[in-house]
Amino acid sequence: MNVKTLAEKIPLALEAMSNLSQESGVNLSHNLKWKEYMQANQLQNILDIDDIKIGGGPHAIDFKSLKLKIENGELKGCIFKNKASLTRPSLGSPEFDKQHDPQRRIDTLKYDSFMFSVFYKYPEHKILLSLFTSRKHSDSGMNKVMDIIKELQRKKIEKIENLPEEERGRDSIQVPIIDLIVALDDDEMVLIYNDCRISKTDLLLNLDSRIKI
């Protein structure tokens, strides 16, 4: 698509998003807020609930649910990296930023629920895979997620502190979704593949067989 055609289509797309933001009272463009609503809706459909609330501001709690007993849930997403087939590395790694800040590291470990989602690149509103766990759903599952995060934090701080400030770069950590899938058992998480619940065994078989997308 050339510059002229694209430039003519962009205002129409932005106007539609702006109108929806006005109608809902939610700035859906800010920080890709619309993706959080797609994640929440998928989880509600799978668990047959309807009470997930999405936080409003940039520093607000991502999501809450009375039915799931979630007060401080975190929604994380990344983009599917392989256009052709499903592989373990292609699932990507959501980020937690500002991990050089001691308070941010503490805050990262205070969540009582996580939902990690892999979005298709096109169409970008569609979710390929999600992993959900929470303190209520599985305390042991949350502990495993936290252990993975804590080890990544430790390695990041160790690396940063051994470099001059001008060479430190980004202080975020990347959590490979495949590491979470491998670490958690079926009863410790809810795995969703193309909007259907799937077992860990079946998903890993799909990944290892490099099925076409």
Backbone torsions as a table, in degrees:
resi	resn	phi	psi	omega
1	MET	NA	129.9	-176.4
2	ASN	-81.3	171.5	-175.3
3	VAL	-59.4	-45.3	-176.4
4	LYS	-62.0	-47.8	-179.3
5	THR	-62.6	-44.5	-179.7
6	LEU	-64.4	-43.2	-179.8
7	ALA	-62.8	-30.7	178.8
8	GLU	-75.9	-28.9	-177.3
9	LYS	-86.1	-28.6	-176.3
10	ILE	-58.6	-46.1	179.8
11	PRO	-58.5	-35.2	179.7
12	LEU	-66.7	-41.5	179.2
13	ALA	-66.9	-43.5	-179.6
14	LEU	-67.7	-35.3	178.3
15	GLU	-64.8	-40.6	178.4
16	ALA	-63.0	-43.6	178.3
17	MET	-66.2	-40.5	178.9
18	SER	-63.0	-42.2	178.9
19	ASN	-63.5	-40.8	179.3
20	LEU	-67.6	-36.9	177.3
21	SER	-64.8	-41.6	177.9
22	GLN	-64.3	-43.9	-178.3
23	GLU	-64.0	-38.5	-175.9
24	SER	-90.4	-19.6	-175.2
25	GLY	77.8	14.0	-178.8
26	VAL	-121.1	129.3	177.0
27	ASN	-77.6	90.0	-173.3
28	LEU	-70.5	-20.7	-179.8
29	SER	-80.4	-27.1	-175.2
30	HIS	-67.7	122.1	174.8
31	ASN	54.4	32.0	179.8
32	LEU	54.6	43.6	-178.6
33	LYS	-57.3	-31.6	-179.2
34	TRP	-59.7	-28.9	179.5
35	LYS	-65.8	-35.0	178.7
36	GLU	-63.5	-37.1	178.0
37	TYR	-68.3	-35.4	176.6
38	MET	-65.8	-41.1	178.1
39	GLN	-64.7	-47.7	-178.6
40	ALA	-60.7	-40.7	-179.7
41	ASN	-66.1	-39.9	178.1
42	GLN	-61.9	-44.8	-179.3
43	LEU	-64.5	-41.3	177.8
44	GLN	-60.6	-42.4	-179.6
45	ASN	-64.6	-40.7	-177.8
46	ILE	-71.3	-40.4	-176.3
47	LEU	-94.7	0.6	177.0
48	ASP	56.7	52.8	174.9
49	ILE	-127.9	173.5	-177.6
50	ASP	-147.1	21.9	-171.7
51	ASP	-118.9	15.7	178.8
52	ILE	-68.4	131.2	177.8
53	LYS	-113.3	130.9	179.2
54	ILE	-96.1	135.4	178.4
55	GLY	-66.0	153.0	-173.2
56	GLY	-91.0	-47.3	-172.4
57	GLY	-92.7	174.2	-178.1
58	PRO	-65.3	-24.7	-179.3
59	HIS	-110.5	13.5	-178.9
60	ALA	-79.1	160.9	172.8
61	ILE	-61.3	136.6	-176.0
62	ASP	-62.7	-50.7	-179.6
63	PHE	-155.4	153.9	177.7
64	LYS	-133.8	158.5	174.9
65	SER	-158.6	122.9	176.3
66	LEU	-67.7	-42.5	-177.3
67	LYS	-65.2	-34.7	178.8
68	LEU	-92.2	-0.3	-178.7
69	LYS	55.0	46.4	177.7
70	ILE	-109.4	125.1	178.3
71	GLU	-113.3	-20.1	-176.1
72	ASN	-145.7	65.7	-177.3
73	GLY	-87.3	149.4	-178.7
74	GLU	-121.2	130.1	177.8
75	LEU	-107.1	123.6	179.6
76	LYS	-126.7	142.1	179.7
77	GLY	-138.9	159.5	173.7
78	CYS	-150.4	176.2	-175.0
79	ILE	-104.2	135.8	175.9
80	PHE	-60.6	127.8	-169.3
81	LYS	-92.7	-8.8	-174.8
82	ASN	-122.3	119.4	-177.4
83	LYS	-73.4	-24.6	-169.3
84	ALA	-98.7	-48.3	-173.3
85	SER	-141.2	160.4	-178.0
86	LEU	-89.9	118.3	179.0
87	THR	-133.2	165.1	-179.9
88	ARG	-60.4	-49.7	-179.7
89	PRO	-64.7	-26.0	-173.9
90	SER	-69.7	-12.7	-177.1
91	LEU	-72.8	-19.9	174.3
92	GLY	82.7	-176.6	-173.5
93	SER	-144.6	102.8	175.0
94	PRO	-60.2	152.6	-175.0
95	GLU	-108.7	147.9	165.5
96	PHE	-117.5	120.0	-173.2
97	ASP	-93.6	172.9	176.3
98	LYS	53.5	42.2	-177.1
99	GLN	-81.1	-2.6	172.6
100	HIS	-78.7	-17.5	178.4
101	ASP	-81.8	118.0	-177.9
102	PRO	-54.9	-38.9	-179.1
103	GLN	-67.4	-37.1	178.4
104	ARG	-66.4	-35.3	176.9
105	ARG	-64.8	-41.7	178.1
106	ILE	-64.0	-46.1	-179.0
107	ASP	-60.9	-36.9	179.7
108	THR	-61.3	-30.7	-177.4
109	LEU	-92.2	5.7	-179.3
110	LYS	-97.5	-7.6	-178.1
111	TYR	-64.4	146.1	177.5
112	ASP	-104.8	5.6	177.3
113	SER	-164.2	148.7	174.4
114	PHE	-132.5	142.8	165.5
115	MET	-130.6	114.5	178.5
116	PHE	-103.8	127.1	-177.3
117	SER	-128.4	144.8	175.5
118	VAL	-109.3	115.2	-179.7
119	PHE	-93.1	143.7	170.8
120	TYR	-63.4	150.5	174.3
121	LYS	-71.8	-41.6	175.0
122	TYR	-141.8	127.5	-9.4
123	PRO	-74.3	134.6	-169.2
124	GLU	-72.2	-10.9	178.1
125	HIS	-83.4	-9.8	-175.2
126	LYS	-91.7	137.4	-177.6
127	ILE	-100.8	125.2	177.3
128	LEU	-77.7	-47.9	-171.8
129	LEU	-149.0	142.7	173.7
130	SER	-137.8	148.9	173.1
131	LEU	-127.0	125.5	179.3
132	PHE	-122.6	138.0	169.7
133	THR	-151.4	161.3	-179.1
134	SER	-157.0	166.3	177.2
135	ARG	-60.5	-39.7	179.2
136	LYS	-69.2	-42.6	-178.3
137	HIS	-68.5	-46.9	-178.8
138	SER	-162.1	106.7	178.0
139	ASP	-63.1	-39.6	-179.9
140	SER	-66.9	-36.0	176.8
141	GLY	-63.7	-43.5	177.7
142	MET	-64.2	-38.3	178.4
143	ASN	-62.0	-38.6	178.7
144	LYS	-65.8	-41.9	177.2
145	VAL	-61.6	-45.9	-179.5
146	MET	-62.4	-38.1	178.7
147	ASP	-63.2	-40.4	177.6
148	ILE	-64.1	-44.1	-179.8
149	ILE	-64.7	-44.4	-179.2
150	LYS	-61.6	-38.4	178.6
151	GLU	-68.0	-39.0	176.4
152	LEU	-66.2	-38.9	175.9
153	GLN	-61.6	-45.4	-179.0
154	ARG	-59.4	-46.6	-179.4
155	LYS	-65.2	-38.8	-180.0
156	LYS	-65.3	-45.9	-179.7
157	ILE	-63.9	-42.0	178.8
158	GLU	-60.0	-42.5	179.8
159	LYS	-67.6	-46.0	-178.1
160	ILE	-62.1	-44.2	-175.2
161	GLU	-69.9	-16.9	178.5
162	ASN	-95.7	6.8	-179.7
163	LEU	-119.0	149.3	171.6
164	PRO	-61.7	151.6	-175.3
165	GLU	-55.6	-37.6	-176.8
166	GLU	-71.5	-12.0	-178.6
167	GLU	-108.3	4.2	-172.5
168	ARG	-74.1	-32.6	179.1
169	GLY	66.6	-153.0	-178.6
170	ARG	-68.0	142.7	-179.8
171	ASP	-106.9	26.6	177.5
172	SER	-88.2	159.1	173.0
173	ILE	-113.1	147.3	178.5
174	GLN	-111.3	126.2	-177.8
175	VAL	-104.3	105.7	179.8
176	PRO	-63.1	123.5	-179.5
177	ILE	-61.1	-34.1	-179.9
178	ILE	-62.5	-34.1	178.4
179	ASP	-64.2	-37.2	178.4
180	LEU	-68.1	-43.9	-179.7
181	ILE	-60.7	-44.0	-179.4
182	VAL	-66.5	-38.4	-174.6
183	ALA	-73.9	-35.9	-174.6
184	LEU	-91.6	148.3	174.6
185	ASP	-90.2	165.9	-177.3
186	ASP	-56.7	-38.5	-177.8
187	ASP	-78.8	-1.8	180.0
188	GLU	-102.9	-4.1	-176.5
189	MET	-152.2	163.3	169.9
190	VAL	-113.0	116.6	177.7
191	LEU	-101.7	131.4	-178.7
192	ILE	-125.9	124.4	-179.7
193	TYR	-124.3	117.9	-177.0
194	ASN	49.9	48.0	174.9
195	ASP	69.9	14.6	175.4
196	CYS	-127.7	143.0	177.8
197	ARG	-69.3	141.1	-176.5
198	ILE	-139.3	149.2	177.7
199	SER	-78.9	158.3	177.2
200	LYS	-60.6	-43.1	-179.5
201	THR	-59.9	-47.0	-178.8
202	ASP	-65.8	-40.0	179.7
203	LEU	-64.5	-45.1	-179.4
204	LEU	-64.7	-34.4	175.1
205	LEU	-62.9	-42.0	177.3
206	ASN	-62.5	-42.6	-179.5
207	LEU	-64.7	-44.3	-176.5
208	ASP	-71.9	-22.7	178.8
209	SER	-90.8	-1.6	177.0
210	ARG	53.3	50.9	-178.6
211	ILE	-62.2	148.9	-178.8
212	LYS	-74.2	143.6	178.9
213	ILE	-99.6	NA	NA
